[in-house]
C-alpha cells in the first residue's frame, strides 16, 4: 500500500521546484503526462531541441541562482581553443577546413564537488521523477544519474566577452536549465542535423562557421528546461555582450548504465584551467 502522507510530502517537495500543474512529471502515466511526453518527442523529432519554458518555478530559479552566485568566485576558469570534432583525428586538413579550425571556449565551471550536497542544485538533480521524465523523453529503456564526483552536476558561468564556441556533443541528450541570462548576448545557437552518419557536410558546417548561413536562435527564459540532441547538430553559446549579469546554466548528466564516471581527461580539461589547445582525442601532436 502506498503511504499517502509520504507521497504527498514528496510531491510537495517536487512541486517546490517544478511547476507540476504545467508539467506533471510525477504522473507520467496519466493522460496529461502522456501528452507531455508526446509533445517533447514531437519537438525533438522535428528540431532536435525540446524547450519547456517555465518548467522551474520562479522561486526555485531564485534559490538556484543564489547558490550559484555564492560559488562564482570558486569556479574553475576555462579559456582555450578547441576543435569542433573532439572525438576524431584532425591532423592533415588545410587551415580553412572545419576539421582544422580551433574555436574559443571561455567560461567558468562550478563542478559538482564545489556544490553543497544538500543545496538546491543537488536536490533538483536527485528527484527520481525528473530522471524518469528524462528517460521517457529520450526513449531509453534505462537511465541513471551519473556517479561522477566532478561532473554529475555542472554549472557554466559566462561573463562579458566570453564565448563557448561551435561544437558537436559526443552523445545525444544534454539536459540543461536556464537559470540566468546575460543582459546582451550569450544565447544558445544551433544548426539541427547538419551532419549525418554518412555525410559530414563540411561545406554546410563551414557556412555556419563563416556566418554565411544563420543558425537557429531560440529564446530561453530563466526556468526553461532544455533537452538537446547535439551529436549531429552544431551548436554554441554566443559571445556575451555588455552585461551586468552573468549567464548561468545548470547541466545534469545521466547515463544508460549505473555508476558512470567521466574520464579523468574530461574532468581535467574542465577543471584544470589549462590553456593548451584541444586538437581532438585521436590527433597526434607533432
Secondary structure by P-SEA (a helix, b strand, c coil): ccaaaaaaaaaaaaaaccccccccccccccaaaaaaaaaaaaaaaacccccccccccaaaaaaaaaaaaaacccbbbbbbbbbcccccccccccccccccbbbbbbbbbbcccccccccaaaaaaacaaaaaaaaaaaccccccccccccccbbbbbbcccccccbbbbcccbbbbbbcccccccbbbbbbcccccccccaaaaaaaaaacccccbbbbbcccbbbbbbcccccccccccccccbbbbbbbbbbcccccccccaaaaaaacccccccccccccccc
